[in-house]
Amino acid sequence: MTDRMLDPALIARFDGEMEQIYWRAKNEIHYNATRFLQMFSEHGGLDTAHRLLEGDSISYGFTELYLAGRLDLTVEALVQRPEFAMLFSTEELAKARSRTGGR
């Protein structure tokens, strides 16, 4: 993430997309990501994404989505979208790419 001030509208849009991946996973593949929802409720979408990209281990939810063949519903896929790249550090983006196989 850069030191410059981030656009509140972009953050709100990202937060909305984070909520949407929860609902899509629940509705499309019947995966109820309760821990993700708890983190989202407590910290908001952007902070939740930063937390999930910390460290070297992947989340349980990522594993479940991988096994379901739905990497498109992962936080890692969302943060790679060009419109959201400025919200994340180079290291976070590289980690997201590595986890999703560059998808």
N, C-alpha and C positions, 0 to 999 in steps of 0.2 A: 504494500500500500504506500502511496506517496504521502509526503508531508502536507501537500496542499489540501485545502478544504474540499471535502467531498460533497457532491450535489445531493441534498436531502430528497429530491424527487427520484433520483436514481436509486438511492438506498431504499426508499419506499417501494419502488418497482421491484427491486431484488427481493425484499421481504415478501411481497405478494407472490412472486415466483417460487420462493421457498415454501410458502404455505400450499401453493398449487401442487408441488411435487409430493407433498404429504397426501393430499386428497386424491391425486391421481393414483398413487401406489395403493391407497386404501380401496378405491373404487375399481381400478383396472385389474389388479392382481391380488386383491384382498389381503394386502400386507398392512397391518396396523402398527406404524412406527411410533409407539407410545413414548419411548425415550426421546426421539427426535422432536415430537410435539411438545414434550415437557421442556426441552432445551429452548425450542423456539418461543414458547410462552414466557419463559423466564428471561431470555437474553435477546430476543428478536432474531431475525433471519441472518443479518450480516455477522453478528457476533457468533451465532451458532455455526455458521460456515467456517469462520476463523478457528473456532474450537475444534471442529471436526477435521480440519487440515493440519492441526498441530501434531507433532510427534510422527512416528513412523508406522504406527499401527492403524489399521482400517477399522471402521466401526462395524458393529453387528449388522446394522441396517444396510451398509454397503454390501456386505457379504450376502445378505438375503436378496437384495436386488440383483446382484451378480448371478446368483443361482437361478433367479427367475428370468434371467436374460433381459433385464431392464436397467442397464446402466444409464439409460437416458433419464431415469428418475432419480439419479444420485445427485447429491450436492456437488460432487466432483465434476459432473457433466455440466451442471448449471453455471458454476463459476467460470467455466471455459468459454461461455458465450461472449462474443466480442463486446457487446454492450456493457458487460459487467467486469471486464478485465481490469479496469482502473481501480476497482475496489479491493484488489488482491495484490500481494507481493509477487515478484518473479518466482520466488521459491514456492509459494502456495500454488501458483498456476502450474509449475513444473510437477509438483506432487500430484495435483489433480490429473494432469495428463498422464503421468506414470501409472496411476491407479486405474484409469479407464483405458489404458492402451492407446492413448491419443485420440480417443473418440470424442 
